[in-house]
């Protein structure tokens, strides 16, 4: 397929939506074939680059589509959900790319941000790799006036294909330094341990950085900037948006199955479909509001973190509810390839497993408990005036 270079395509919101639909549609067509050992959505990533989606998260001044602007947060949420609807493996990779560019734009020095933005516009795939084993994690070592890297990152989605990973490395003083490392595709990756039930095409593996130079020209922000709140916890809304797309894909497959088999009129099937529709819309409303709140520079950080944590759990719950109702409605055939649900449900069940769900829930609950506002004002825009209740006898 011949793609038009992204710099020849308009990058307004309408064009970005159209590009997302096109990439999602083609990704969905290829997803089953890539659901195997060694499968990777390379064509989909090339398509995303050609349509401008790799550059879209960047500011317009850096050659992007301006999706970094706070008012564009709902559009970015829709984009992430659209990609996830076509392929959760591609959605996971694209969300990592978006996350990395957001960190670059927020924390990098202007010259560093400009260089890395140019790499994104040229088609380099970015990612955020922070997970590492307790022993052998990534460290930054200094000797003879030069800094090098030693150690690995694990569960690195896109390992071997992400050529601009944003990583954290422990400095000699114990703090973590965020940096973007230039990698050559197809090198240093060990994918032998990635034998996942779902998300097989995400190529999550181990990447060994030992011996690579730690170029200060790739440093992003100061020590421990990666963990600065509310962005560290608040950014979780982006993977929830991708998950939402996966939930919607399962829901659509359920509805198609009921229509094709003529079973949608059964009251029990109709009830399950209705409950699934409620779950999907609940997840969408949470994601949209979380995107708005997390992108508002005036929002109370504690409120952002709490709401995004609730969003994580709301989307997870919606996904589990839709999976349960879908599998009960479709029965054994949905577990057998080539039924569309066989892969969709495996991918969604796998991607819903995000770290620290219990901590996210109890942390949000603690915030709610400490907030004196009534329920209808818990998540209001902080700019809105707080109007105290007036006694009924006045």
C-alpha positions as a Markdown table, in Angstrom:
| # | Residue | x | y | z |
|---|---|---|---|---|
| 1 | Unk | 0.0 | 0.0 | 0.0 |
| 2 | Unk | 1.3 | 3.4 | -0.9 |
| 3 | Unk | 0.9 | 6.0 | 1.9 |
| 4 | Unk | 1.1 | 9.8 | 1.6 |
| 5 | Unk | 3.9 | 11.3 | 3.8 |
| 6 | Unk | 2.2 | 12.9 | 6.8 |
| 7 | Unk | 3.6 | 16.4 | 6.0 |
| 8 | Unk | 1.3 | 16.5 | 3.0 |
| 9 | Unk | -1.8 | 15.8 | 5.0 |
| 10 | Unk | -3.8 | 18.4 | 6.9 |
| 11 | Unk | -3.7 | 17.7 | 10.6 |
| 12 | Unk | -6.9 | 19.5 | 11.8 |
| 13 | Unk | -9.3 | 17.6 | 14.2 |
| 14 | Unk | -11.5 | 16.4 | 11.3 |
| 15 | Unk | -8.6 | 15.0 | 9.4 |
| 16 | Unk | -7.2 | 13.4 | 12.5 |
| 17 | Unk | -10.5 | 11.7 | 13.2 |
| 18 | Unk | -10.6 | 10.5 | 9.6 |
| 19 | Unk | -7.1 | 9.2 | 9.8 |
| 20 | Unk | -7.8 | 7.4 | 13.1 |
| 21 | Unk | -10.8 | 5.6 | 11.5 |
| 22 | Unk | -8.8 | 4.6 | 8.5 |
| 23 | Unk | -5.9 | 3.2 | 10.6 |
| 24 | Unk | -8.3 | 1.5 | 13.0 |
| 25 | Unk | -10.2 | -0.2 | 10.2 |
| 26 | Unk | -7.1 | -1.5 | 8.5 |
| 27 | Unk | -5.6 | -2.6 | 11.8 |
| 28 | Unk | -8.8 | -4.6 | 12.6 |
| 29 | Unk | -8.5 | -6.3 | 9.2 |
| 30 | Unk | -4.9 | -7.4 | 9.9 |
| 31 | Unk | -5.2 | -8.1 | 13.7 |
| 32 | Unk | -6.1 | -11.8 | 13.4 |
| 33 | Unk | -3.1 | -12.6 | 11.2 |
| 34 | Unk | -0.8 | -10.8 | 13.6 |
| 35 | Unk | -2.1 | -12.8 | 16.6 |
| 36 | Unk | 0.9 | -15.1 | 16.7 |
| 37 | Unk | 4.4 | -15.5 | 17.9 |
| 38 | Unk | 6.5 | -12.9 | 16.1 |
| 39 | Unk | 3.5 | -10.9 | 14.9 |
| 40 | Unk | 3.8 | -7.1 | 15.0 |
| 41 | Unk | 1.7 | -4.4 | 13.5 |
| 42 | Unk | 4.5 | -2.8 | 11.5 |
| 43 | Unk | 2.2 | -1.9 | 8.6 |
| 44 | Unk | -0.3 | -0.3 | 10.9 |
| 45 | Unk | 2.5 | 1.8 | 12.5 |
| 46 | Unk | 3.6 | 2.8 | 9.0 |
| 47 | Unk | 0.0 | 3.7 | 8.1 |
| 48 | Unk | -0.2 | 5.8 | 11.3 |
| 49 | Unk | 2.9 | 7.7 | 10.3 |
| 50 | Unk | 1.7 | 8.2 | 6.8 |
| 51 | Unk | -1.6 | 9.7 | 7.9 |
| 52 | Unk | 0.0 | 12.0 | 10.5 |
| 53 | Unk | -0.9 | 10.2 | 13.6 |
| 54 | Unk | 2.6 | 9.7 | 14.9 |
| 55 | Unk | 3.1 | 13.5 | 14.8 |
| 56 | Unk | -0.5 | 14.4 | 15.9 |
| 57 | Unk | 0.2 | 14.5 | 19.7 |
| 58 | Unk | 2.9 | 17.2 | 19.2 |
| 59 | Unk | 2.2 | 20.9 | 19.3 |
| 60 | Unk | 1.6 | 22.5 | 15.9 |
| 61 | Unk | 4.8 | 24.6 | 16.4 |
| 62 | Unk | 6.8 | 21.3 | 16.4 |
| 63 | Unk | 5.1 | 19.9 | 13.3 |
| 64 | Unk | 2.2 | 18.1 | 15.1 |
| 65 | Unk | -1.5 | 18.2 | 15.1 |
| 66 | Unk | -1.9 | 20.1 | 18.3 |
| 67 | Unk | -3.5 | 17.3 | 20.3 |
| 68 | Unk | -1.3 | 18.4 | 23.3 |
| 69 | Unk | -3.6 | 21.4 | 23.9 |
| 70 | Unk | -5.9 | 21.0 | 26.9 |
| 71 | Unk | -9.0 | 21.7 | 24.8 |
| 72 | Unk | -8.1 | 18.8 | 22.5 |
| 73 | Unk | -8.1 | 16.2 | 25.3 |
| 74 | Unk | -11.5 | 14.8 | 24.3 |
| 75 | Unk | -10.3 | 14.5 | 20.7 |
| 76 | Unk | -7.2 | 12.7 | 21.9 |
| 77 | Unk | -9.4 | 10.3 | 24.0 |
| 78 | Unk | -11.5 | 9.6 | 21.0 |
| 79 | Unk | -8.4 | 8.9 | 18.9 |
| 80 | Unk | -6.9 | 6.5 | 21.4 |
| 81 | Unk | -10.3 | 4.7 | 21.7 |
| 82 | Unk | -10.6 | 4.5 | 18.0 |
| 83 | Unk | -7.2 | 2.9 | 17.6 |
| 84 | Unk | -7.9 | 0.5 | 20.5 |
| 85 | Unk | -11.2 | -0.5 | 18.8 |
| 86 | Unk | -9.3 | -1.6 | 15.7 |
| 87 | Unk | -6.4 | -3.4 | 17.6 |
| 88 | Unk | -5.6 | -3.3 | 21.3 |
| 89 | Unk | -2.0 | -4.3 | 20.5 |
| 90 | Unk | -1.6 | -1.3 | 18.2 |
| 91 | Unk | -3.5 | 0.8 | 20.7 |
| 92 | Unk | -1.0 | -0.2 | 23.4 |
| 93 | Unk | 1.9 | 0.8 | 21.2 |
| 94 | Unk | 0.3 | 4.1 | 20.1 |
| 95 | Unk | -0.6 | 5.0 | 23.7 |
| 96 | Unk | 3.0 | 4.5 | 24.7 |
| 97 | Unk | 4.1 | 6.8 | 21.8 |
| 98 | Unk | 1.6 | 9.5 | 22.9 |
| 99 | Unk | 2.7 | 9.2 | 26.5 |
| 100 | Unk | 6.4 | 9.6 | 25.6 |
| 101 | Unk | 5.8 | 12.6 | 23.4 |
| 102 | Unk | 3.7 | 14.2 | 26.2 |
| 103 | Unk | 6.6 | 13.8 | 28.6 |
| 104 | Unk | 9.0 | 15.3 | 26.0 |
| 105 | Unk | 6.8 | 18.3 | 25.4 |
| 106 | Unk | 6.3 | 18.9 | 29.2 |
| 107 | Unk | 9.8 | 18.4 | 30.5 |
| 108 | Unk | 12.5 | 18.5 | 27.8 |
| 109 | Unk | 14.6 | 21.5 | 27.0 |
| 110 | Unk | 13.4 | 23.3 | 23.8 |
| 111 | Unk | 16.3 | 22.1 | 21.7 |
| 112 | Unk | 15.8 | 18.5 | 22.9 |
| 113 | Unk | 12.1 | 18.7 | 22.3 |
| 114 | Unk | 12.6 | 20.0 | 18.8 |
| 115 | Unk | 15.0 | 17.2 | 17.9 |
| 116 | Unk | 12.8 | 14.5 | 19.3 |
| 117 | Unk | 9.7 | 16.0 | 17.7 |
| 118 | Unk | 11.6 | 15.8 | 14.4 |
| 119 | Unk | 12.2 | 12.1 | 15.0 |
| 120 | Unk | 8.5 | 11.5 | 15.5 |
| 121 | Unk | 7.6 | 13.4 | 12.4 |
| 122 | Unk | 10.1 | 11.2 | 10.5 |
| 123 | Unk | 8.3 | 8.1 | 11.6 |
| 124 | Unk | 10.2 | 6.9 | 14.7 |
| 125 | Unk | 8.1 | 5.0 | 17.1 |
| 126 | Unk | 8.4 | 6.2 | 20.7 |
| 127 | Unk | 7.4 | 4.3 | 23.9 |
| 128 | Unk | 7.7 | 4.6 | 27.7 |
| 129 | Unk | 9.6 | 1.8 | 29.4 |
| 130 | Unk | 9.7 | 2.1 | 33.2 |
| 131 | Unk | 9.2 | -1.5 | 34.3 |
| 132 | Unk | 12.3 | -3.4 | 35.3 |
| 133 | Unk | 13.4 | -6.4 | 37.4 |
| 134 | Unk | 14.5 | -5.8 | 40.9 |
| 135 | Unk | 18.0 | -7.0 | 40.0 |
| 136 | Unk | 19.5 | -5.8 | 36.8 |
| 137 | Unk | 17.4 | -2.7 | 36.4 |
| 138 | Unk | 18.6 | 0.2 | 34.3 |
| 139 | Unk | 21.3 | 2.4 | 35.8 |
| 140 | Unk | 23.3 | 5.4 | 34.6 |
| 141 | Unk | 27.0 | 4.9 | 35.3 |
| 142 | Unk | 29.7 | 7.6 | 35.0 |
| 143 | Unk | 33.4 | 6.9 | 34.4 |
| 144 | Unk | 36.2 | 8.9 | 32.9 |
| 145 | Unk | 33.9 | 11.8 | 32.2 |
| 146 | Unk | 31.5 | 9.7 | 30.1 |
| 147 | Unk | 28.0 | 8.3 | 31.1 |
| 148 | Unk | 26.8 | 4.9 | 29.9 |
| 149 | Unk | 23.8 | 2.7 | 30.6 |
| 150 | Unk | 23.8 | -0.7 | 32.2 |
| 151 | Unk | 20.8 | -3.1 | 32.7 |
| 152 | Unk | 17.5 | -3.8 | 31.2 |
| 153 | Unk | 13.9 | -2.8 | 31.0 |
| 154 | Unk | 11.2 | -5.5 | 31.1 |
| 155 | Unk | 7.7 | -5.7 | 29.7 |
| 156 | Unk | 8.8 | -3.2 | 27.1 |
| 157 | Unk | 6.0 | -3.1 | 24.6 |
| 158 | Unk | 7.4 | -2.8 | 21.1 |
| 159 | Unk | 10.8 | -4.0 | 22.1 |
| 160 | Unk | 12.9 | -4.3 | 18.9 |
| 161 | Unk | 10.6 | -1.9 | 17.0 |
| 162 | Unk | 10.4 | 1.1 | 19.2 |
| 163 | Unk | 13.4 | 3.1 | 18.2 |
| 164 | Unk | 13.0 | 6.1 | 20.6 |
| 165 | Unk | 12.1 | 4.6 | 24.0 |
| 166 | Unk | 11.8 | 7.0 | 26.9 |
| 167 | Unk | 13.2 | 5.3 | 29.9 |
| 168 | Unk | 14.2 | 6.0 | 33.5 |
| 169 | Unk | 17.7 | 5.1 | 34.7 |
| 170 | Unk | 18.9 | 5.3 | 38.3 |
| 171 | Unk | 21.6 | 7.9 | 38.7 |
| 172 | Unk | 24.6 | 7.4 | 41.1 |
| 173 | Unk | 22.8 | 9.5 | 43.7 |
| 174 | Unk | 19.8 | 7.1 | 43.6 |
| 175 | Unk | 17.4 | 9.4 | 41.8 |
| 176 | Unk | 15.8 | 8.5 | 38.4 |
| 177 | Unk | 16.8 | 10.3 | 35.2 |
| 178 | Unk | 14.4 | 10.3 | 32.4 |
| 179 | Unk | 15.9 | 10.1 | 28.9 |
| 180 | Unk | 15.1 | 9.1 | 25.3 |
| 181 | Unk | 17.6 | 6.6 | 23.9 |
| 182 | Unk | 18.3 | 6.2 | 20.2 |
| 183 | Unk | 17.9 | 2.5 | 19.2 |
| 184 | Unk | 18.3 | 0.6 | 16.0 |
| 185 | Unk | 15.3 | -1.5 | 15.0 |
| 186 | Unk | 15.7 | -5.2 | 15.5 |
| 187 | Unk | 18.5 | -5.0 | 18.1 |
| 188 | Unk | 18.9 | -5.8 | 21.8 |
| 189 | Unk | 15.4 | -7.2 | 22.3 |
| 190 | Unk | 14.6 | -10.5 | 23.9 |
| 191 | Unk | 11.0 | -11.5 | 23.2 |
| 192 | Unk | 11.4 | -15.2 | 24.2 |
| 193 | Unk | 9.4 | -14.7 | 27.4 |
| 194 | Unk | 6.4 | -13.1 | 25.7 |
| 195 | Unk | 4.0 | -16.0 | 25.7 |
| 196 | Unk | 0.9 | -14.1 | 26.5 |
| 197 | Unk | -2.7 | -15.2 | 26.4 |
| 198 | Unk | -3.6 | -12.0 | 24.5 |
| 199 | Unk | -1.9 | -8.9 | 23.1 |
| 200 | Unk | 0.6 | -11.1 | 21.3 |
| 201 | Unk | 1.3 | -8.6 | 18.6 |
| 202 | Unk | 2.5 | -5.9 | 21.2 |
| 203 | Unk | 6.0 | -7.5 | 21.2 |
| 204 | Unk | 6.5 | -6.9 | 25.0 |
| 205 | Unk | 9.9 | -8.1 | 26.0 |
| 206 | Unk | 13.2 | -7.3 | 27.6 |
| 207 | Unk | 15.6 | -4.7 | 26.2 |
| 208 | Unk | 19.2 | -4.6 | 27.2 |
| 209 | Unk | 20.8 | -1.2 | 27.2 |
| 210 | Unk | 24.2 | -2.2 | 28.6 |
| 211 | Unk | 27.0 | -0.2 | 27.0 |
| 212 | Unk | 24.9 | 2.4 | 25.3 |
| 213 | Unk | 25.9 | 6.0 | 25.8 |
| 214 | Unk | 23.7 | 8.1 | 28.1 |
| 215 | Unk | 23.7 | 11.2 | 26.0 |
| 216 | Unk | 22.7 | 14.3 | 28.0 |
| 217 | Unk | 21.2 | 15.6 | 24.7 |
| 218 | Unk | 18.5 | 13.0 | 25.3 |
| 219 | Unk | 17.7 | 13.8 | 28.9 |
| 220 | Unk | 14.1 | 14.8 | 29.6 |
| 221 | Unk | 13.6 | 16.9 | 32.7 |
| 222 | Unk | 15.5 | 16.8 | 35.9 |
| 223 | Unk | 15.9 | 13.9 | 38.4 |
| 224 | Unk | 12.7 | 12.2 | 39.3 |
| 225 | Unk | 10.6 | 14.3 | 36.9 |
| 226 | Unk | 9.0 | 11.2 | 35.6 |
| 227 | Unk | 7.2 | 10.7 | 38.9 |
| 228 | Unk | 5.9 | 14.3 | 39.3 |
| 229 | Unk | 2.2 | 14.4 | 40.1 |
| 230 | Unk | -0.5 | 14.8 | 39.0 |
| 231 | Unk | 0.9 | 13.8 | 35.6 |
| 232 | Unk | 2.4 | 10.5 | 36.6 |
| 233 | Unk | -0.9 | 9.0 | 38.0 |
| 234 | Unk | -3.2 | 11.3 | 36.0 |
| 235 | Unk | -1.8 | 10.1 | 32.7 |
| 236 | Unk | -3.4 | 6.7 | 33.2 |
| 237 | Unk | -6.6 | 8.0 | 31.5 |
| 238 | Unk | -4.8 | 7.4 | 28.2 |
| 239 | Unk | -4.5 | 3.6 | 28.6 |
| 240 | Unk | -8.1 | 3.6 | 29.9 |
| 241 | Unk | -9.1 | 5.3 | 26.6 |
| 242 | Unk | -7.5 | 2.5 | 24.6 |
| 243 | Unk | -9.1 | -0.1 | 26.9 |
| 244 | Unk | -12.5 | 1.6 | 26.2 |
| 245 | Unk | -11.9 | 1.0 | 22.5 |
| 246 | Unk | -11.3 | -2.7 | 23.2 |
| 247 | Unk | -14.5 | -2.9 | 25.2 |
| 248 | Unk | -16.4 | -1.3 | 22.4 |
| 249 | Unk | -15.0 | -3.8 | 19.9 |
| 250 | Unk | -16.2 | -6.7 | 22.0 |
| 251 | Unk | -19.6 | -5.1 | 22.4 |
| 252 | Unk | -19.9 | -4.6 | 18.7 |
| 253 | Unk | -19.0 | -8.2 | 18.0 |
| 254 | Unk | -21.6 | -9.3 | 20.5 |
| 255 | Unk | -24.3 | -7.2 | 18.9 |
| 256 | Unk | -23.3 | -8.5 | 15.4 |
| 257 | Unk | -23.4 | -12.1 | 16.6 |
| 258 | Unk | -26.9 | -11.6 | 18.1 |
| 259 | Unk | -28.1 | -10.0 | 14.8 |
| 260 | Unk | -26.6 | -12.7 | 12.6 |
| 261 | Unk | -27.9 | -15.6 | 14.6 |
| 262 | Unk | -31.3 | -14.0 | 15.1 |
| 263 | Unk | -31.1 | -14.4 | 18.9 |
| 264 | Unk | -31.3 | -10.7 | 19.8 |
| 265 | Unk | -35.1 | -11.0 | 20.4 |
| 266 | Unk | -34.6 | -13.4 | 23.3 |
| 267 | Unk | -35.4 | -11.4 | 26.5 |
| 268 | Unk | -32.4 | -12.8 | 28.3 |
| 269 | Unk | -30.1 | -12.0 | 25.4 |
| 270 | Unk | -31.6 | -8.5 | 25.1 |
| 271 | Unk | -31.1 | -7.9 | 28.9 |
| 272 | Unk | -27.4 | -8.9 | 28.6 |
| 273 | Unk | -27.0 | -6.6 | 25.6 |
| 274 | Unk | -28.6 | -3.7 | 27.4 |
| 275 | Unk | -26.4 | -4.2 | 30.5 |
| 276 | Unk | -23.4 | -4.3 | 28.2 |
| 277 | Unk | -24.5 | -1.1 | 26.6 |
| 278 | Unk | -24.7 | 0.6 | 30.0 |
| 279 | Unk | -21.2 | -0.6 | 30.8 |
| 280 | Unk | -19.8 | 0.8 | 27.6 |
| 281 | Unk | -21.3 | 4.2 | 28.0 |
| 282 | Unk | -20.3 | 4.4 | 31.6 |
| 283 | Unk | -16.7 | 3.8 | 30.6 |
| 284 | Unk | -16.9 | 6.4 | 27.8 |
| 285 | Unk | -18.3 | 9.1 | 30.1 |
| 286 | Unk | -15.6 | 8.4 | 32.7 |
| 287 | Unk | -12.8 | 8.5 | 30.1 |
| 288 | Unk | -14.0 | 11.7 | 28.5 |
| 289 | Unk | -14.3 | 13.5 | 31.9 |
| 290 | Unk | -10.9 | 12.1 | 33.0 |
| 291 | Unk | -9.3 | 13.4 | 29.8 |
| 292 | Unk | -10.8 | 16.9 | 30.4 |
| 293 | Unk | -9.9 | 17.0 | 34.1 |
| 294 | Unk | -6.3 | 15.7 | 33.7 |
| 295 | Unk | -5.6 | 18.1 | 30.9 |
| 296 | Unk | -6.9 | 21.2 | 32.8 |
| 297 | Unk | -3.8 | 23.1 | 34.1 |
| 298 | Unk | -6.0 | 24.7 | 36.8 |
| 299 | Unk | -7.5 | 21.5 | 38.2 |
| 300 | Unk | -6.7 | 20.4 | 41.7 |
| 301 | Unk | -3.9 | 17.7 | 41.4 |
| 302 | Unk | -5.4 | 15.6 | 44.2 |
| 303 | Unk | -8.8 | 15.6 | 42.4 |
| 304 | Unk | -7.2 | 14.7 | 39.1 |
| 305 | Unk | -5.5 | 11.7 | 40.6 |
| 306 | Unk | -8.5 | 10.5 | 42.4 |
| 307 | Unk | -10.8 | 10.8 | 39.4 |
| 308 | Unk | -8.4 | 9.1 | 37.0 |
| 309 | Unk | -8.0 | 6.3 | 39.5 |
| 310 | Unk | -11.7 | 5.9 | 39.6 |
| 311 | Unk | -11.7 | 6.0 | 35.8 |
| 312 | Unk | -9.2 | 3.1 | 35.7 |
| 313 | Unk | -11.5 | 1.0 | 37.8 |
| 314 | Unk | -14.7 | 2.0 | 36.1 |
| 315 | Unk | -13.3 | 1.0 | 32.7 |
| 316 | Unk | -11.9 | -2.2 | 34.1 |
| 317 | Unk | -15.3 | -3.0 | 35.6 |
| 318 | Unk | -17.0 | -2.2 | 32.4 |
| 319 | Unk | -14.6 | -4.4 | 30.5 |
| 320 | Unk | -15.2 | -7.3 | 32.8 |
| 321 | Unk | -18.9 | -6.9 | 32.7 |
| 322 | Unk | -19.0 | -6.8 | 28.9 |
| 323 | Unk | -16.7 | -9.8 | 28.7 |
| 324 | Unk | -18.9 | -11.8 | 31.1 |
| 325 | Unk | -22.2 | -10.9 | 29.3 |
| 326 | Unk | -20.6 | -11.5 | 25.9 |
| 327 | Unk | -19.3 | -15.0 | 26.8 |
| 328 | Unk | -22.5 | -16.0 | 28.4 |
| 329 | Unk | -24.6 | -14.8 | 25.4 |
| 330 | Unk | -22.4 | -16.3 | 22.7 |
| 331 | Unk | -21.3 | -19.5 | 24.4 |
| 332 | Unk | -18.6 | -21.9 | 23.4 |
| 333 | Unk | -18.5 | -20.6 | 19.8 |
| 334 | Unk | -17.0 | -17.3 | 21.0 |
| 335 | Unk | -14.0 | -19.3 | 22.4 |
| 336 | Unk | -13.3 | -20.9 | 19.1 |
| 337 | Unk | -11.3 | -19.4 | 16.2 |
| 338 | Unk | -12.1 | -18.0 | 13.7 |
| 339 | Unk | -15.0 | -16.4 | 15.6 |
| 340 | Unk | -14.1 | -12.6 | 16.0 |
| 341 | Unk | -14.6 | -12.8 | 19.8 |
| 342 | Unk | -12.0 | -15.5 | 20.3 |
| 343 | Unk | -9.1 | -13.0 | 19.9 |
| 344 | Unk | -11.0 | -9.8 | 21.0 |
| 345 | Unk | -11.8 | -11.3 | 24.4 |
| 346 | Unk | -8.3 | -12.6 | 25.0 |
| 347 | Unk | -6.7 | -9.2 | 24.1 |
| 348 | Unk | -9.1 | -7.3 | 26.3 |
| 349 | Unk | -8.8 | -9.6 | 29.3 |
| 350 | Unk | -5.0 | -9.3 | 29.0 |
| 351 | Unk | -4.9 | -5.5 | 28.6 |
| 352 | Unk | -7.3 | -4.9 | 31.5 |
| 353 | Unk | -4.5 | -6.2 | 33.8 |
| 354 | Unk | -2.9 | -2.9 | 34.8 |
| 355 | Unk | -0.7 | -2.5 | 37.9 |
| 356 | Unk | -1.9 | -1.5 | 41.3 |
| 357 | Unk | -5.7 | -1.6 | 40.8 |
| 358 | Unk | -6.5 | -2.0 | 44.5 |
| 359 | Unk | -4.2 | 0.9 | 45.5 |
| 360 | Unk | -5.8 | 3.1 | 42.8 |
| 361 | Unk | -9.3 | 2.3 | 44.2 |
| 362 | Unk | -8.5 | 2.8 | 47.9 |
| 363 | Unk | -6.5 | 6.0 | 47.2 |
| 364 | Unk | -9.4 | 7.5 | 45.3 |
| 365 | Unk | -11.7 | 6.4 | 48.2 |
| 366 | Unk | -9.5 | 8.2 | 50.7 |
| 367 | Unk | -9.7 | 11.4 | 48.6 |
| 368 | Unk | -13.5 | 11.1 | 48.5 |
| 369 | Unk | -13.7 | 10.5 | 52.2 |
| 370 | Unk | -11.6 | 13.6 | 53.0 |
| 371 | Unk | -13.5 | 15.9 | 50.6 |
| 372 | Unk | -16.3 | 17.8 | 52.4 |
| 373 | Unk | -18.2 | 18.6 | 49.2 |
| 374 | Unk | -21.5 | 16.9 | 48.5 |
| 375 | Unk | -21.5 | 14.3 | 45.7 |
| 376 | Unk | -22.8 | 16.6 | 43.0 |
| 377 | Unk | -19.8 | 18.9 | 43.5 |
| 378 | Unk | -17.0 | 16.3 | 44.0 |
| 379 | Unk | -15.7 | 16.5 | 40.5 |
| 380 | Unk | -16.8 | 20.0 | 39.4 |
| 381 | Unk | -14.4 | 22.3 | 37.6 |
| 382 | Unk | -12.5 | 24.1 | 40.4 |
| 383 | Unk | -13.2 | 27.4 | 38.6 |
| 384 | Unk | -16.9 | 27.0 | 39.3 |
| 385 | Unk | -18.0 | 28.8 | 42.4 |
| 386 | Unk | -18.9 | 26.7 | 45.4 |
| 387 | Unk | -22.5 | 27.7 | 46.5 |
| 388 | Unk | -23.3 | 26.7 | 50.0 |
| 389 | Unk | -26.6 | 25.1 | 50.8 |
| 390 | Unk | -29.3 | 27.5 | 51.9 |
| 391 | Unk | -31.6 | 26.4 | 54.7 |
| 392 | Unk | -35.0 | 25.4 | 53.6 |
| 393 | Unk | -36.7 | 28.0 | 55.9 |
| 394 | Unk | -35.2 | 31.0 | 54.1 |
